[in-house]
């Protein structure tokens, strides 16, 4: 007789049982005894301008959560206070936090003090009677670059959503927002010298319906689509992010992914055109032509970009640049000969070097996708490695700085389940939460000295199939929480089971209370295997979101609130040569649902299901 006991991980003394749940996991966390309880007399001690600003942010958070605010004072009372203490000598972006029944003290400087506040806000439990369990934390990040990218070229995202994402990034201690602003399907940033970039380039005639290959010939919706951000709106985002210690890195794609710009200014192409803002996805052959007129245009555009974005880095794309038009162009072929370039890859390197030289002259550096390695790397470039890790490894070995962003681990536009029929349309792939969490951005192929060039890690959300903020949230969360821990926490503090079964359920419930949407994970303890063999099974489940309920069926039909609610371990005996299809669904307190998970429990060789009469 085979007997299986399948259980969710239940720690006897988990962090969450003491209310000490923080994502990303701190470097050191020691729990104490007792709790700090907020009362009407609790005060916030803030004596410097930055401390007073952070005290204001704490009050904003408390007012949204509890409806109350705390009095801000410059000197600490005997007890019952939260203090912001500026302290030097800590690691970069590091902080210390000590909560006792008498007080909560946050020590650090600049970003560190801010991140201490983010941890405090995560530690607060209870709405009617908020409190913080006693704890001592010492914390600092593993990597200096911790980023999320949002593509607004394929689909425009509202300013309100971008700010909402910046708030969530700050809570998770991300510090780089990569804003992908230009694409073949839309130019999204106002450039005053070139108004047609937004008058023409920001709008496409229609958008593809469904996936690229769903309907052949392809079908479109016939609806004009577009939008852009004014320079004032972009500055507003930059300021909002800076107040939360997040640097906004703009991306202006070149020399490829430029059709929207060419539609506005066709003289920048290698052919007369006409060009149109693309209505379908993929890589398109029309790219910027490396004429002096083009470089003057790009320098003028980048001058306005630099005036808006103070980031030390400007992302210039550099990826997926087909060479067809350059091969066909007499001008380009003559330029290759004139500059003693090897081929069109060398011409791309020439193009990137020209742009880098201009940006370097203005005190800025470039980041580019790993294709900028082709034909020779520009002298001061930072490589963002997306086609696996190979480009990043090669760049680090040449002593160039690298941001790891491999599509197999951090492309969060990929599917989150193998059962694509239950998931919203995505571009492809399969990137579950556990795989994101498993990523280590420092390849073993590099020496310790070379690994110093790995400056951080970033997840990317490409929006071909993500037209709304709600769907973007579904794709970001909870995978962004996993990446936050990859970027911040030391390797010896990472534990996926503890993360996903203890801290993540608490965080997701808080996310839901903040009215953000996310993919609800499967019930904890549900077998990952499609089929299990045996005669007796005991299955222990746990809700993946605090307060959520699990419903199940064993009759092969779909679970819902009308089927069995899970309240105790499911014990099943499977007769010889029979099977049971166990199906579960999770429903959160706000009514959000997981997909239906199915595991078939088999004993022997089951008889086929009886087919209904036709």
N, C-alpha and C positions, 0 to 999 in steps of 0.2 A: 504494500500500500504506500503510495506517495502522498505526502502531506506537505503543503506549502503554507507558510505564514508570511504574508507580505505586509510590512508595517511601514508607516511613516516614521521618520526620525523624531523621537521625543526626548529632548534633553531633560534630565531630572532637575537641573538648575540652570535653565537657559538664560541668556541675556535678557530676553523679552519678559521673562517672569519677574524680573526686577525693574522693568521699564527702561532698560538700558539698550535701546535698539538704535544704532546709528549706521547709515550707509553714506559713504564708504566706511569700512571697518577701520577704527583708529589704530595707530601704532601700538599704543598701550592703554588699557582700560582696566582699572581696579575698582570693583564695587565696594561701597561702604555700607554703613547701617543707617537706617532712618531715611527720611525724605524731607526735601525743602518744599514747603507748601506756600503757594501764593495766597495772600490775603489783601484786603483793602488797604492795609498799611505797608505793603511791600513797596520798596523804593528801588530805583535804578541809579547807580552811582556812575557818573560820567563827568570827567573834569576837563577833557580836551575836546577840540572840535570834532575829531573823528569819533571819539567815544560817544559824544552827544548824538552824532548822526546815526551810529549803530543803535543807540538807545531808542531813537525814533523808529528805526526799522523793527526793533523788538516790539514796540508798542503797536505798530501797524499790524504785526502778526497776531499779537494778543487780542487786539480789537476785533479782527476778522474771526478769530477762533472762539473768544469768550465774551466779546462785547465790552471788555474793560481795558483801561490803560493804567500804567503805573506812573507815579510821580518821579521826575528826573531831578536828582540833586547832585551837588559837586563833592560832598563829603559823606563818608560812610557812617551810618548809624551803628549802634551796638550789634544789631542783628536784623534779620528779615530784609535782606537786600541782595540785589544782583549788581556786581561791579565789573566794569570794563577797565582793565589795567594795562597800560602800554608798557611792554617789556621788550628789551632788546636781547640779543645773544642767542635767540632760538634759531633753529634751522629755517631756511627760506619758507615762507608761508605757514610756518608752524605756530602752534598755540598750546596753551595749557589750560585745563578746566578743572576746577575743584568745586563740587557741590556737597554741602553738608546740610543738616537741618537748620543751621543758622544763616547760611549765605550761599550764593553761587558766584564764584570768581573766575572771570575769563581773562587770561593774560596772553598778550601777543602784540604784534605791531602790524599795521596796515592790513594786508590780506589775511595774515594769521589771526588777528583779532576778529576779522569778519567771519572767518571759517569757524572760530570758536562759537560765535553767535549762531551759525547754522547748526552746529551740533547741539547747542542748548535748545533751539527750536524743535529739533527732532526728539530730544529727551523729554520734552514736556508731555505728560499724559493727563488725560481728563480734560473736559471742557468746562463743566460746571465748577469743579474744584481742581484747577490745574496744580500739578506738583512735579518735582524732579527727584528721582531716586538718587541717593548719595553715591558719588562716583568721583574718581580721580583719573583724568585723561591727559596723556602727553601725545601729541600728534603732529605730523608733517607729511607732505606728499612724497610719493616715490618718484614721480615725474613732474617736471616744470611745465610741460605742455599737456593739457587735458582738454580735448576738444570734441565738439559736435558740429557737424556740417548740415546746413539746410539748403537744398536746391530750390530756389524760387524762380528759376528760369523756365522750367517746364510747366510748373504751376505756381502762380502767385499766392503768397500767404499773407493774411491780414496782419497789420502792424500790432494789433492787440494780441494775436497769437504769438508773434515773435517775442513780445515782452513777457508773455506768460511762460514761454520756453526759457527765456533768460532767467526768470525767477527760479524755475525748476533746476536749471543748470547750476545756479548758485547754491541751492540747497544741497546738491550732490557734489559740490566743490569742483565743478568744471571751471576752467578759466579762459577758454578760447571758443568763440563762436565764429565759425567759418561760414560766411554768407556768400553763396554761389549765385551771382547776380546776373550773369549773361549766358545766353544759350542760343542754339539754332532756333528754338521755339519762342524766344522772348528776351528782350533787353529790359531790365527792370530798374535801372538807376537813371535819374535825370542827369543829363550832362548839358549844361547851359550853352556851351559853344556849338553843340550839335543837337539841336532840338528834335530832329527827325528820328534820333535813336529811340525816343519814347513816343513820338507822334506816329511813327510807322513801325519801328522795331519792337514795340511793347505789345503788339496785337497780332494775333494770327486769325486767319479766316474761319478756322474750325479746328476740331480736335478729333483724333482717332477714337473710335468706339471699341472698347475691349482691348485685348492683348494684340500685339503686333501681327500675329498670324492667325487670329481667330476667324476673320472673315476675309476671303480672297475672291474677288478684289476687295481691298480694304474699304471699310465703311466709316463715314465721318458724321459728326453731329450737326453740321451746318450752322453752328452758333459761333459768332465772333467772340474771341476770348483774349483777355489780357489784363494789364495793370502794371503800375510801376510805383516806385517810391520817389518822392521829391527829395531834394537834397536836405531840406529841413527835417523831413521824416527820418532820413538816414542818420542825421546828426542826433536826432532824438533817441534813436536806438543806441548809437555809440555812447551817449551820455548815460542812458539808463543802464547799459551793460557795465560801463566804467564804475558806476556807483556800487556795483556788485562784484567788482574786481574781475570782470570778464573783458578781454580784448576782442573787438570785432575785427576779423580779418576778411577784407573784401576779396572776391575773386572776379577778375575780368578775363574771360577766356581768350587765348590767342596761341598760335595763329589759327587753330581750328575752332569748331563750334561757334562760328561767326556769322551764320547766315542771316540772323536778325539784323546785325549791323550792316551787312552787305545789302539787305533789302532797303535800308535807309540811305546808304551811301554806296551805290554800286561801283563807283570809280575805284573803290578799295580792293576789288577783286581782280583776278587774273584774266577774266573774260568780261565782256560788256554786260552780261546778265541777259534779261532782267532776273532778279532774285526775289524770292518771297520768304516771309517768315514761315518756317517749316511747320507743317501740321501733323507730321508723324515723327516717330522717335528714331533713334539710331545715329549712325555716323554719316555725315553728309560731305560731299566732295568739294564744295565751294568753301574756300578758306581765304584768309587775308593774303594778299599778294605782297611780297617783301619790297615794295617800292618806297621811295623816300616820302611820297605822299601818304602812304600807310603809316610809316613810322611817325610822321608829324602828327597825324590823326591820333595815334595811340598815345603819344607823349602828351598831347593836349588833354585827352580823356583822363590819363593817369594823373595829370597835374590836378584836375578837379577832384579825382578820387582821393588823392593824398590830402587835399584840403579838408575833406570830410572825415577821413579815417586816419587818426594819429598812430595806428598800429605800426610797429617797426617792420612788419612783414606785409607785402602785397602779394596775393596769390595770382599768378598769371596763367594758370591752367597748364597748357603745353601738351595735353593728352589728345589721343585719337585725331591726329592731323593727317588726313589722307594726302598723298603726294601727287595725285593724278593731275591736278591743274598746274602744279609746278613743273611736272614732266612735260606737259603740253605747251608750256609758256616759253616763247623765245627769250623774253626778258629774264625769266628765272634761270634758264640754261646759260645765258650770257653772264649772269651774276655769279653763278657757280664757278665759271671759268675765271672771271675777274678776281674773285676772292680766293681762288685756289682751294675750293671746297671739293670734297670727294664725291658727293652726290646730294640728293635731296635731303637725306638725314643731316648732312653737314649744313645744308641751307637752313634747316630748322634750328640747329645749334646756333648758327649765325643770327637768326631772328631772335632767339631767346637772349643771346649775349648782348645784342643791341638794346633790348628792353632792360636787361639787368644793369647795363652800364648807365642808362638814364636814371633808373631808380636808385642805384647806388650813389649817383651824383647828388641826389636829393636826400641822402641819409637813410634810405630804405633798402631792405633786402627782399629778395624774391623767394617764394615757395612755389614749386611746380610739381605736377604729377610725375611719376617716374619715367615717362617718355622723354623728359628733358635730358636724360642720360644719353639718348641716341645722338650720335654725331659728336659727342664730347660735352661734358658738363660745364655750365657757366661757372666762373671762378668762386662766387660767394653764395651760390644757390643752396637752399635747403630742399631736400627731396621728400615728397609725400608718396610713400610706397604703397600702391594700391593693387598692382597685379601680382599678388603674393608678396613675399618678403625679399625677393631676389634683388629688386631695384634698391631697396633700403640697405641691404647687405653690401652691394657693390658701392653705393655712395659712401657708406661709413668707412669702408676700406680705403677710400680715396680721401678720407678725413673731411667729409662733408656732413653737416647735420641732417638728421632724418626724423620725420614723423611717420610712425608706422600706422598704416591704414589698410591692411590687406583685405581684399574683398571676401575671402573665405571666413573671416572672423568678425569683421566690423561693418559690413555693408548691410545696414538694417532696413534696406528696401527689399530684402529677400524674405521668402516665406518663413513663417515660424512653426509650421507643422508640415509633415509629409502629406497629410490629407488636404490637398489644395482645394477640394470642393467645398470645404467648410471655412476656408480662409478667404478674406477679401483678395481681389486680384493683386498680384505682385509681379515683379519683373522676372522672377525665377529663383533658383537656388533654394537652399534650406539652411537657415541659421537660427537654431534654437537658443534659448537663454543660456543653457549650460555651455555651449560652445563659445559664446562671447566671453563668459566668465573664465573659461579655461585659457584664454589667450595670454601669452607672455611676450611683451614687445621686444625683449632683448634676445636676439637669436644666438644659439650656442655656437654658430659658425664664427662669431666675432670674438676677438680677444677682449679682455677687460678694458683695455684702453680704447679700443674701437667702439665698445658698447656705450662709452660716454657720449658718443655722437647721436645715440638714440634719445632724442629730447622728449619724446612722449608718444601719445597714441590718440587716434581720433576715429569716431564712427561717422559714417556718411549716409545721409538720407537723400537718395535721388528720387525725383517726384514724377516720373513718367506716368505712373499709375496711382498717384497720391494727390487727388485734386482738392482735398479738404483738410482743414486743421484737425478734425476728428480722426481721420484716417492716419494723418501724420503722428498724432499722439499714440494711436494703436501700434504703429510701427516703432516708435521711439521707446515706449514703455511696455514691459519692464527691462528691455535690453540695455537702455541707458544706465540703469542702476548697476547692472553687471559690469559695464564698461567703467563706471565711476570707480568701482573697486579695483579693476585692473590698473587704472591710471594712478590711484592714490595709495592703496594699501600695500604694505610689504608682503612678499610672497608667503612668508611664514604665518601671516594672519588671514590668509584666504582659505575658505572652506565652503564649497558650493552647497553642501547639505545644510550646514548651519545658516548660510546666507538665504537660501531659497525657502527653508522650512521655518526659520525663526524670525529673521529680521525683515525679509521681503513682505510677508503677509501684513505686518504692522505698517510698513511704508505704503503699500498699495492702498490700504484702507484710508490712510491720511491723504493720499493722492486723490482718492475718490471724493473725500470730503472737500477737497479744493476744486472739485468739479472738472477734473481732468479725466480723459478717457484712456484706457489701456487694455492690452490683451490680458484677459483673465487666464492665468495658468491652469493646467489640469489639476485635478484633485491630487494632493500629495499622498503618495502610497499607491496610486494607480499603476499597475504594471506597465512598463514601457514596451514590453514584448507584445506583438500582435497575438501570439498564441502561447499558452502554457499547458503542459501536459501533467496529469496527475488525477487522483480520485477525490482528494479533499483539499480545500483551500480555505484559509482564513485571511481576510483582507482588511487591514486597518487603514483608514483614510483620515485625512486632515484637510481642512479648508486652506487654500493657498492665499486667501485674502481674509484678514481678520473680520469675523462676524458673518462671513459668507456661509451658505448652506450647500450641501451636496445632495443631489438626487440621483437615483440609479434604477436600472431595470435589469432583469435577467431573462427576459422573454424575447429579446431581439428587437423590441420596439424602442422608440426614442424616449429618453428620460426628460422629465419636465417637473414643474411644481406639482403636477397631478400624480406623479409616480412616487416610489418609495423615498422618503427622506432618510438620509444616512444619520444614524444616531449611535450605532455600536458596530463592532467588527462584523463583517459579512462572512458567515460560515456557509460553505457550499460543499455538498457531496455530489459528485458527478457519477452516475451509473456507468457501468461498462459500455463502451461503444456509443456514448452519448456526449453531448457538449452543451455548454452554457455560454451565451454571449453576454458578458457583463459590460454595461454601458453606464457612464457617469457624466453628469454635467454639474458645473459650479455656478451658483447664482449669488452675486454680491448683494450687500444691503441696499445698494442703489438700483439693483435690477440688471446689472451687467452680467453677461453670460460667457462662460467658456465655450469652446467647441465641445462636441460630444466625443469622449474617449471610449474606445472599445478594446476589450481583450477577450479572446475566445479561450475558454477553459475546456480542455479536451481530455477524455479518458478513453484510450484505445482508438479504434477506428470508427468514428461516428457514422451513423446512417445518414444518407442525404436527406435534406428537407423535402417534404412532400410538395410537389409543384401544383399550384392551383390550376383548376380546369379552365381551359380557354372557352 
